[in-house]
C-alpha cells in the first residue's frame, strides 16, 4: 500500500451527509479519486435514509459496491444521492468516468 509522505496530498475530500429530515449527520463521508475512478464512503450511525451531494467532473456510472447494484449513469455536475443505510454500516459508491 502507498503511504503519502504529506497528508495534504492524500486526495481525500469530505462528503457531507444529511438524514431523512435534512439535518446534517454527526458522521461525514469521504471520497478519494484515482485516475478515472472515485470511491465514496458514506457511514451511518443509525438506521435511516441518508443524502449526499456528489460533484461529477464528467459522465459517470455509479455502482453500490456493497450490493453490486448499478445506481445509473449521471452527466457532469452536482447530483443528490439518497440511500438507505443500516445502523453502524457504510455504503461504498464507485463513480467511474464513462
Secondary structure, DSSP 8 states (H G I E B T S, - for coil): ----SSGGGS-EEEE-EE-TTS-B-SS-EEEEEETTEEEEEEEESSSEEEEEEEEESS-EEEEETTTTEEEEEE-SEEEEEEEEE-TTEEEEEEEEE-
